[in-house]
Amino acid sequence: MPAQDELRSTLDQLHTHLQKQTYNQTTPLLSRAKLALLHLNALIPTPDTPRAHLLLARETLELGALLAIRQRAHDTFTRYFQQLQPFYALPESVLPAAGGHASKITGLYLLQLLSQSDYLSFHMLLETLESEGGGVRMGDKEVQYPVRLEQALMEGSYDRVWGETKGSGVPDDEFRMFSEVLIPSIRHEIASCSERAYASVPMANAKNLFFLDSEGAVAQFAKERGWSIQDGRIYFPNQEELTAGDKDIMSTSGTVIENTLGYARELETIV
Amino acid sequence: MVDEMEGVEKTHVEEEVEESAVTTIKANFALLERAVVQFDSRFTLRALRSISSIRKKLDDKTLFEVIVTTYNVGDETANVLIKAIGISGAQAKKIVQEIEKRDNATLEATKKKDVIPEVDIYLAVLIQVFLYDNKIYDRGASFSSVLVDRIRSLNRRTLDSLAARAYFYLSLFFEQLDPKPPSKQSQVIDMRGKLLGALRSAVLRKDTDTQAAVIVLLLRNYVSTADIAQADALISQSEFPSTAPNNQLARYMYYLGRIRAIQLLYTEAHEHLTSATRKAPTNTVAVGFYQASMKFLVVVELLMGDIPDRSLFSQPKLENALEPYFKLVQAVRAGEMQGFLKIVNEYGPVFRRDGTHTLVLRLRQNVIRTGIRRLSLSYSRISLRDICIRLGLESEESAEYIVAKAIRDGVIEATIDHEKGFMQTKQAGDVYATREPAEAFHERIKACLSLHDECVRAMRFPMNQHRLELKNAQEARERERELAKEIQDGDIDEDDAAGDFDGL
């Protein structure tokens, strides 16, 4: 089987590239691998695809997914993830879960959804894992990691998020790729919370608060958000003034009139 | 002696039961025929409604007797139905002999009138019920598949409500086949094609009964394997018929609520689940449905930051089933993290079975928030360290961020002093100076008005009644015209009148 042998050698090359972290030649190699899969008719699993081909196909797609993450090509990764789904749904007797990276890929996908703040898809995917129908278990550490992050984010324990992304809790190198996306977004979350919660904060404390490296970075960040700095303290714009307009009855007389007219019309239909 | 007597009595009673089942089924045939003649589905629905009472007495002998006395000997449909019951040859022979003895005529000799397809399908649905109750799932599944194909090929509008029922049992059978959902190899996944096909033809034929039933079944199917994305796509691509029967609407609302809850759209979920629980039958028939939708409603209410009424849990129908949820509510209300985690662990399997587990896990943040709110109400100033200890949080930094987020999200009105490490509660403003009372008032008026609209819509208007009125009006007009003509002609009336006056 020449196609199979060719695929094997292409995959080996891809593995070396992944280890050496040289990504510039991987795209043509992947295209060649997928072409070979098409020749084997194994890009989409059918009931009579032989197991050897299924294993090869899964390996190819997983490699593609991991390489996409390394190159920060998130759309490509999503595509690979979706192509992998039919393979992960196969029963254990047809395609054993061992040797595959179902948990890792799923965990990475969850993390990607989290970094894009797509909580809707995140929870929909989580629901499928909860039902324990597929090969991916909730208890796997690769899946637990994004779940823990989401929980901390929802609660507001941002220091835990920070700790998770830095510490040893990160399951794999690929997961670290998302930290650089997540940290700015939590920094902005903290900033919007701080605006409401504090009147002012000293520069030195703000450095820790926003997980920034130096006071210079703090000043830069404050400027971005439009905060004023005086005597080494950050003053947040007064929120009271911003919301005062809302509470004014006079400004809402329009809605009151509209509602009353609405009631009148409804009453007319009833009587 | 005594034993014998009892035995005799027992067989006597049994016979009577069988007899009554046979007659009820046969009485329903008349209803079905009327439904076809008058083209009114209400008669069909009445026949279907009696299934729940027939169900308890249904067995293979009854069904067999009904079939052999309804169809001519050697009828093809009858043979298919008899095969589906799976009655043994010897037993069949015995029943035939009994009937022949009773009626004093052989079955071959008595000629029966032609049987309408509605009766065929009604019997088939009864067989489905029988097979399901006796747990003969394999045969039931294959029989149901044949049945729905037959219904689709018949394409009669008077079959619609029967078809809806047939699809319902079809999907029940497939759910029972191994491997059961949520396994990814479950046979329910293979059935989706059939259901989607049924939905397509139901929509094209304006068959709202089947359409409603099949949409609900598909949603149930998707939810059973947790394919929420697909379920969501189905909801957005299909339209649930507004004339659907109440029970289908209740089910639809329930699944819609579940899906929206998973998608974090709690307000929508709450709305749908509330209408599901309100539309659920209040008698004892559908307690399970009521309980299931109540469970979700409770969790969604908690997720929205509300605490469900205590009286809810003292309803006799809910008391036992909702006990874990009652404890959950207590833990969230108290804002106790430890207690909450304990309950999640203890009742984990229950929540998982109910499908609420992921939702319950999301409650963690609500527990913390309720805790913070309680603290902010009771203290005007509290140190972050104390908050951390009371709520069982990991660190003071966590506490600070959590409180800040709570302030941002409007859970509490407070400020944090970072250097001194405490939370200062703001004086609560006068709520009547804001727009809030007006908004609440508006909400209530809107609810009342929509209730009125719904009531009007829910009333039943008899078919063609307005035509009758029109006809009456027309007749009256005609009489008037005749009268006018007579007056104009002036032959009798004026004389009469004149005569009258003469008399005076």
Interface residues (C-beta under 8 A of the other chain):
Chain A: A89 L90 P91 Y119 L120 S121 H123 M124 L126 E127 T128 E130 S131 E132 G133 G134 Q151 M154 E155 G156 S157 Y158 D159 R160 E189 I190 S192 C193 S194 E195 R196 A197 Y198 A199 V201 P202 N205 L209 D246 K247 I249 T252 V256 N259 Y263 E266 I270
Chain B: P181 P182 S183 K184 Q185 S186 T225 A226 D227 I228 A229 D232 I262 Q263 L264 R352 H357 T358 L361 R362 R364 Q365 I368 L393 E394 S395 E397 S398 Y401 I402 V403 A404 K405 A406 I407 R408 A414 T415 I416 D417 H418 E419 A433 T434 R435 A438 H442 I445 L449 H452
